[in-house]
Amino acid sequence: MKYIKQKYKDSFLLRLYKGEDIIESLQKFCQHHSNIGAGTIRGIGAVSSAKIGFFDGKKYQENIFNENLEVLSLMGNIAENNMVHLHGTFGKANSSCIGGHIMPGCIVSVTCEIQINVLEPKVSRAEDPSTKLNLLVLPQEII
């Protein structure tokens, strides 16, 4: 296990417009606020389509849902260089749920309300040789 002690620095509340892509909007926000080098994300809202990934151990399997969905929960984090990692749970009209890794292609239908809590110090991501995923680089370790 690796870890880092962080403290709360700042907080933002965002409201995305109809037609905006959730991931692209968050990356754009981070580019505009380049001092965000670590943060947590949470949100709710609604989408007209969702592109959700599931990591099978080798690559992301993509699922596309072209239907109106409630965004029941968005949770994720931000690392340096606008690296947004986001998961979500979506509700269907029949009250069933789908979820997974949020990919570009989740398009807001009505609104999406997102809170970003900025943390210090900054953290980065680097490719893990065994998974080929960009994982958090943290300085402390417990063995």
Helices and strands as residue ranges (DSSP letters): E 2-3, E 7-16, H 22-32, E 38-55, E 60-65, E 69-79, E 83-91, E 97-102, E 107-120, E 124-127, E 134-137, E 140-141
